[in-house]
Amino acid sequence: MNFNLSQIPERFQKQRTTGLTMVMDKGLSVAEAKNFLSVAHPHVDIIKLGFGTAFVTPNLEEKLEVYRTYDIPIYFGGTLFEAFLIRNQFDDYISVCKKYGISYMEVSDGSINIPHAEKCGYIEKLTQHGIVLSEVGSKDAAHIIPPYKWIELMRAELNAGSTYVIAEAREAGNVGIYRGSGEVREGLVQEILTQIPGEKIIWEAPQKAQQLYFIELLGCNVNLGNIAPSEVLAMETMRIGLRGDTFHLFLDKENT
């Protein structure tokens, strides 16, 4: 950091496995990617090319190379995996990942119905080719999954080989672990945490209030995802108590 401040909580250092910030790139240009990482790269652990944007991104290889320059893993959004799957092109998906040097892969079923045993089978197959992140939860706001089912699905996907399970929220943060208003389904989150280790979950949290909730609940080294590139530094300050929302969270009350 640029200067010394006492009572700053200890953030795990890169390459870290806990305290991850996963950023969603919804269509940055090559120049924007360079500018973004010129200031944010110490605080970014994984970059997702959101939904199917990898298919339509000009100069895709050039942009991927920008991210690789900073040794940041990239993966294609789970919607793209589902797009290949529904067209019976699973093997083509693997080939595309290999072609572009993508070693992180997301398995999701937010847009299509996949029998869960079959989904776990895809996870097992993809672990032979790289690191698998699997997303739990539906993009359909009307599809409410009870807490016991979230736990059952997450446990099975971790057992199938997922390195992390991602708690679905979409890029807007208004489904899955959140109500339509963006409010956290607190009972759901806390019940999940009774059975699934927090360090194995990436909580999608695109809204500031959602990020704050998880930092207050699980500390500065919680895994957070779907963070906008422009919000990375702001969120990092919130993680360590240098933003008004968490200013007093990590201070030693006896010495302030």
Secondary structure, DSSP 4 states (H G I P E B T S, - for coil): --S--SSPPPPPPSS-SSS-EEEEESS--HHHHHHHHHHHGGG--EEEE-TTHHHH-TTHHHHHHHHHHTT--EEE-HHHHHHHHHTT-HHHHHHHHHHTT--EEEE--SSS---HHHHHHHHHHHTTTSEEEEEES-S-TT-PPPHHHHHHHHHHHHHHT-SEEEE--TTTT-STTB-TTS-B-HHHHHHHHHHS-GGGEEEE--SHHHHHHHHHHH-TT--EEEE-GGGHHHHHHHHTT-SGGGTTTTS-GGG-
